Amino acid sequence: MDCRWVTYGLMGGNKLKEFDIAKMMQKRIQWIFSTLRNRTDNYKNDLIKDFSGNIMPLFKTGEFKPIVDKIFAVEDINEAHLRMEENKNIGKILVKWEKIL
């Protein structure tokens, strides 16, 4: 309730099928859209500083936790890409790089 939903970019495409905006209105959600593509380098640097100072500490304390869908070995990177392309992941897909001698 009473939150802001910020969308940066549209990796999943720009169309929503059967989207019921009333659900968002009932929760009084403010939906904000942005992109970093046309932003200045100074803006992007300030964004990184703000994130590093205000958000990263919350990951360190455990208050924020990343959602990891699956970890793939680098040898299975094609499978990782396929999983992402098919929209099967819930959370991040990670690739584990072993030290190559």
N, C-alpha and C positions, 0 to 999 in steps of 0.2 A: 504494500500500500504506500502511496505517496512517494514514489521513487522516480529516479531518472534512468532511462534506458538510452545509452549512447551507442550508436552504430557507426563504426569506422569502416568504410568500404563495403563492398557487396560481393564477397567471394562466392556466395551461393546463388548469385543472380539477382536481378532487380524486380522479380515478380513474386507475389504471394498468392497462393491458391487458397480459396475459401478462408480468408482471414477475417475474423470477427473483431472489428475495432472496438465494439462495445465492451469486451472483456477488459481491454486496456483502460477504457474510460471509467469503468466501475472501480478499478484500482487506483485511479487518478495518476496514471503513469505519464510522465513527460518524456516524449520520444525525440531524441536529438540526433541529427545526422551530420556527419562530417567526413572528410577525407584528408589525408596528409599529402596527397599528390601535389596539390598546388600551394602548399604552405611553405613559408620561408625556412631556411636552415636555422635561423634564430628561434623561430617558433618551435621547431622540432627539438632543438637543444633544450629549451625551457621545459618542454613536455617531459623529456628524459630526466632532467633534474628534479622536477616535481614528483615524477613516479619514483625515482630513486630515493628521494627524501621522505615521501609520505606513504608509499605503498609497499616498497620492498621490506621495510621493517616489519610489516604485518605478516609477510611470509616467514620471516625469521622467527617470529614469536609463535607461529602456528595459527594465528587468527584467520589468515587467508591460506587456503591450500589449493594447489593446482589439481585439476581433474585430469588424470592420465588414463587414456583409453587403452593403449597397448604400447608395448616396447618391442621394436623390431631390431634384429641384428642388421648391420649395414648390408650384408649379403642378401637380405630379404627386402631391400628398399622398394623393389617393384611391387611387392605385395602391400607395403605400406602406402604407396601412392594409389594403388587400386582401392584400398580400403577408404582412403580419403575421397577419391573421385566418386565412389559409390555412396558417399555420405553415410557410411556405416559406423563412424566413430562418434562417441559421446565423450568429449574432452580431447586432450592433446594426444597426438601420435608422436612417439619419440623414437629416434634411431640411435642405437647403441654402437659407438665406434670403438672397436678394440684397437689397441696399439699395434700398428703394423710395422714390422722390422724390415 
